[in-house]
Amino acid sequence: MSNPPSPSSTVFGLPAEQGRWLLIPLGISVLLCLGTVYSWSVFRKPLEQDFNITATQSLLPYTVALVFYAILMPIAGFYIPRLGTRLTTVIGGLIVGAGYILSSFSSNIAMMTLTYGAIAGTGVGITYGVPMVVMARWFPDRKGLAVGLTIIGFGLSPLITAPLANNLINVYGVQVTLRILGIAFAILITALAAALKLPPQDWHPHHQANTPRVKIPPQTYPPQMLKSRSFYGLWLCYTIGALVGLTAIGISSPVGEEVIQIDPAIAASSVSLFALFNGLSRPLFGWLSDRFRPRDVAIATYILILIACILMAHAQGGQVITYLIAFCLFWFCLGGWLAIAPTTTLRFFNPDDYAQNYGIVFTAYGFGALIGTLTAGQMRDWFGSYTYAFYPMAGLAILGIILATFLLKPDHRL
């Protein structure tokens, strides 16, 4: 009879049980760099002046970056176990840096879309999944909390990187700013890669090792995720959460200016408040996903979205508090889904295949991002007023409640 595995590993010279918590701020730092893609809005106005382009054209690099980010996630997921977490992070970090640096030499929006959108977006997609894979393996007892805490870096990135980029643009201009950020990101991400290692195959938390042995039915998972009903339930629910959230993000400032009639500067600064809710919701919903059924947590987000839609459907000029509450809820729920989806993937499907599995599940975010960002700029044209955009968003929330009720449940098979 073999001996039970020993949790004797160390992390940064500390017993792994304590040292593993130091990996979370490192993962946050990596995602903080990658999340700068959400700060693209600070580049748009200067680029529109420099390249003499329209507002729609200035959105192209951001939209393409999100698409490539989503496409590369599942591809990278299959290579993380083969290349290892450190090498994958180095490759992704260098590509992110190269995308920013090459963008600094772009002389037109087409080149900027290629270098920033396709190349930098590819690097983000390659790197994004690594910190989550590392945390999921080091925290088998607190997967949702650990992953949620880590991805807070991506959500809160605009709070730090947007003012930083804006200050650099004011001093050096867009091109030099992109070059500075590219060099900094390449150095930081590749340096942090050394610490993003997986635990030994047989490692487990000490308290689990000392737990008395009891007969627990073995955990079973669908043999093929793509043939599982729960996969399609999760994918559809994630798509709705991402689509509604990203659509709301795309119209946050214009709604404040046109519907609520607040000062443009206040509308723009309110985005920082929304980003705070977007970031803080990630560890919260990760924690909730550890303790409650994913179906119930998902339904809670759709109810909050529905409340936000009802508030905005009846909002009028001057109702600033209504506007702030509603859009805090929209951003809050989008951040929540970026914790619910990876945690649910870990619960429903074999954790050993997490990198590949979540990469596939993440295509739902990519689909939602594409539709959400493309329609956000058209909402006012379609409906004549942004107010009417909240009716289809409410309908999607109701659809999400129905789908979660019937499809978002484990599909275990022996």
C-alpha positions, -999 to 999 in steps of 0.1 A, spaced: 0 0 0 14 34 -10 18 62 16 -6 92 13 10 121 -5 28 146 17 20 183 16 56 192 23 62 216 -6 73 251 0 65 284 -18 88 313 -14 105 295 15 73 291 34 52 260 39 30 257 9 -2 261 29 9 297 38 32 305 8 5 298 -18 -13 329 -8 17 350 -20 10 337 -55 -23 356 -57 -8 391 -57 16 379 -84 -13 366 -105 -31 399 -99 -1 418 -112 0 398 -144 -37 404 -150 -33 441 -141 -10 444 -171 -33 425 -194 -64 444 -182 -50 476 -197 -70 466 -228 -100 479 -209 -83 513 -207 -84 518 -245 -109 546 -242 -81 570 -231 -64 564 -265 -94 570 -286 -97 608 -287 -60 614 -293 -60 588 -321 -91 603 -337 -72 636 -339 -38 621 -349 -52 598 -376 -82 619 -385 -106 590 -380 -142 585 -368 -153 573 -333 -163 539 -348 -128 535 -364 -110 543 -332 -129 515 -315 -116 489 -340 -83 480 -322 -102 474 -289 -129 453 -306 -103 432 -325 -82 428 -293 -112 413 -275 -119 389 -303 -83 377 -305 -82 375 -267 -113 352 -268 -101 331 -297 -66 324 -282 -79 315 -248 -91 280 -258 -61 274 -281 -37 284 -253 -56 262 -229 -45 231 -249 -9 241 -248 -5 252 -212 -2 216 -199 23 209 -227 45 240 -226 41 246 -189 28 277 -171 61 296 -170 69 293 -207 33 300 -217 34 332 -196 67 343 -211 55 337 -247 23 356 -240 40 385 -222 65 390 -250 37 390 -276 17 415 -255 48 438 -253 55 434 -290 19 443 -299 21 476 -279 56 484 -292 47 478 -328 15 499 -323 37 528 -313 51 528 -349 17 526 -366 8 555 -389 -29 546 -396 -58 528 -379 -55 497 -400 -19 491 -388 -30 499 -352 -58 474 -355 -33 447 -366 -6 455 -341 -27 463 -310 -59 444 -318 -45 411 -334 -10 409 -318 -15 424 -283 -49 407 -282 -32 374 -290 -8 378 -262 -36 386 -237 -54 355 -248 -23 333 -243 -14 347 -209 -48 352 -193 -56 316 -184 -23 309 -167 -28 326 -133 -62 309 -130 -48 275 -138 -21 280 -112 -45 292 -85 -70 265 -92 -43 239 -86 -28 255 -55 -62 261 -39 -83 229 -44 -101 238 -12 -109 274 -21 -110 274 -59 -137 301 -64 -122 325 -38 -86 321 -51 -96 325 -88 -119 354 -79 -92 372 -60 -67 367 -88 -89 380 -117 -97 412 -97 -65 424 -113 -81 424 -148 -112 442 -136 -95 469 -115 -68 475 -141 -85 506 -156 -85 523 -122 -46 522 -123 -37 519 -160 -62 544 -174 -49 574 -154 -13 563 -159 -18 560 -197 -37 593 -198 -8 611 -179 18 596 -202 -3 606 -233 -4 642 -220 33 643 -216 47 621 -244 18 615 -268 1 583 -279 29 566 -297 56 570 -270 30 559 -244 23 527 -262 61 520 -265 66 526 -227 37 504 -218 49 476 -242 84 476 -228 71 477 -192 46 449 -197 71 426 -215 95 430 -186 70 426 -158 51 397 -172 82 376 -181 97 384 -147 65 372 -129 64 341 -150 91 325 -129 68 324 -99 38 310 -116 45 273 -111 21 245 -104 22 224 -72 36 189 -72 11 164 -87 4 149 -53 2 181 -33 -28 190 -12 -35 214 17 -24 201 51 -59 202 66 -71 179 38 -42 155 45 -52 153 81 -89 148 74 -101 114 87 -106 90 59 -143 84 52 -160 67 24 -169 95 0 -184 86 -34 -158 94 -61 -164 126 -80 -174 119 -116 -175 141 -146 -189 140 -181 -164 120 -202 -167 146 -230 -175 182 -220 -188 192 -254 -215 164 -252 -226 175 -218 -259 194 -213 -243 214 -185 -216 228 -209 -242 243 -231 -262 256 -201 -230 273 -188 -220 286 -223 -254 302 -229 -257 317 -195 -221 331 -197 -229 345 -231 -259 364 -218 -240 377 -188 -211 389 -210 -233 403 -237 -255 424 -214 -225 435 -193 -204 446 -222 -232 463 -239 -238 483 -207 -201 491 -205 -202 504 -241 -230 529 -234 -222 539 -198 -209 574 -204 -233 583 -233 -263 572 -212 -251 595 -184 -248 624 -208 -278 620 -230 -305 603 -208 -295 615 -173 -281 648 -187 -251 650 -164 -218 668 -171 -196 648 -196 -167 649 -171 -188 635 -144 -201 608 -167 -166 598 -176 -153 598 -140 -183 576 -129 -167 548 -150 -140 546 -122 -168 538 -97 -183 512 -121 -149 496 -126 -145 493 -88 -177 473 -86 -166 452 -116 -134 443 -98 -147 437 -63 -175 415 -75 -150 389 -88 -138 375 -54 -173 379 -40 -189 358 -67 -160 333 -66 -166 329 -29 -204 325 -34 -197 299 -62 -177 278 -38 -206 277 -13 -238 277 -34 -251 260 -65 -239 278 -96 -275 279 -108 -286 300 -78 -256 323 -81 -263 328 -118 -300 335 -113 -290 362 -87 -269 380 -113 -298 380 -138 -322 394 -111 -298 422 -104 -295 429 -142 -333 429 -144 -335 454 -115 -309 476 -133 -328 475 -166 -361 484 -148 -344 514 -131 -329 527 -164 -361 521 -184 -378 546 -162 -349 569 -156 -351 606 -166 -329 636 -167 -314 645 -133 -318 610 -117 -281 606 -111 -285 582 -82 -307 559 -103 -281 559 -131 -252 552 -107 -270 523 -90 -281 507 -122 -247 509 -139 -229 497 -108 -251 467 -109 -244 461 -146 -206 462 -141 -209 443 -108 -227 414 -126 -202 413 -155 -174 410 -130 -194 383 -113 -196 362 -144 -159 363 -149 -157 345 -115 -188 323 -118 -178 308 -152 -143 296 -142 -154 283 -108 -184 264 -124 -161 249 -150 -139 236 -122 -170 221 -104 -188 206 -134 -159 192 -154 -126 174 -147 -103 199 -129 -72 182 -145 -84 195 -179 -93 229 -166 -70 249 -189 -85 233 -220 -121 233 -206 -122 269 -195 -106 280 -228 -136 265 -246 -161 279 -221 -145 314 -225 -155 315 -261 -189 325 -247 -173 357 -234 -158 363 -268 -191 359 -285 -208 382 -260 -179 407 -264 -182 408 -302 -220 413 -302 -219 436 -272 -193 460 -285 -207 460 -321 -242 467 -309 -233 492 -282 -225 519 -308 -257 512 -327 -282 511 -298 -291 548 -301 -295 545 -339 -317 515 -336 -341 528 -309 -338 566 -312 -328 567 -275 -306 547 -252 -336 541 -229 -350 515 -253 -318 495 -252 -327 483 -217 -358 464 -228 -340 437 -249 -313 435 -221 -341 428 -196 -355 401 -219 -320 385 -220 -319 385 -182 -353 367 -181 -340 342 -207 -309 337 -185 -331 329 -155 -349 302 -175 -318 287 -190 -300 286 -156 -330 270 -140 -332 241 -164 -296 237 -178 -271 250 -154 -267 219 -133 -240 191 -131 -243 164 -157 -222 137 -139 -216 104 -156 -197 73 -145 
